[in-house]
Amino acid sequence: MDTSQLIAKIERLRASIGAAEDRDLSRVKATVTQTPSLISVRHDFSGGLTQAQIDNMAWGVIRAIADLKDHLNRWAAANGHPRNAGDVAVQSCVELALVVDLANFDKHGAHDRNGGQSSLFPELRNLRRGLRITTAAVPGAVAGMQLLPTGEIRTVGDAAVTILGDVCLRDGRRIEIGYVQQRAIEAWEKAFGQFGLAV
């Protein structure tokens, strides 16, 4: 595998993430019900997608992240680097290991007896589309939303309609899938940076 093929794989990863989120909140359709005593605004964040389509979007991002392991291993071996570079990156980040485990679980229908790379037996549950609003983790930073009687959403912070879900671990912990994916991508960026690859 040459460097251009590896970079193309990274670009496909970014495209899969972009396809799973929508930052244009004007496309979120609201149902407004008004009576003499109240106004009710209901938002359906599914975007008309079926559960199967939402599931496919989520698993597509997971596969795109996980697949980089073998591609980085192959690239590293062909370019004079340790041939286990992808494996080392996975072992250095629990969230990346979780994503690889989820991809393997989806492919094979079960974890290996050791619980995968993470040893945590992760499963993905409660997949849905919803509004995620984030802000910087600094004192005084705020995030929030306001529903207007017209059904319009106004937000403070970075907002997107995206795939939400829980990575459920055998010990009972639940980790939001967006956090896991972001940390996994950061781990790839760090690994690629060690080889001078621009991501």
Sequence and secondary structure as in RCSB ss.txt:
>XXXX:A:sequence
MDTSQLIAKIERLRASIGAAEDRDLSRVKATVTQTPSLISVRHDFSGGLTQAQIDNMAWGVIRAIADLKDHLNRW
AAANGHPRNAGDVAVQSCVELALVVDLANFDKHGAHDRNGGQSSLFPELRNLRRGLRITTAAVPGAVAGMQLLPT
GEIRTVGDAAVTILGDVCLRDGRRIEIGYVQQRAIEAWEKAFGQFGLAV
>XXXX:A:secstr
  HHHHHHHHHHHHHHHHHT B  GGGS EEEEE SS EEEEE TTTT  HHHHHHHHHHHHHHHHHHHHHHHHH
HHHTTS TTHHHHHHHT HHHHHHHHHHHHHHHSS  TT TTTTS  EEEEEEEEEEEE  SSTT   EEEE TT
S EEEESEEEEEEEEEEE TTS EEEHHHHHHHHHHHHHHHHHHTT   
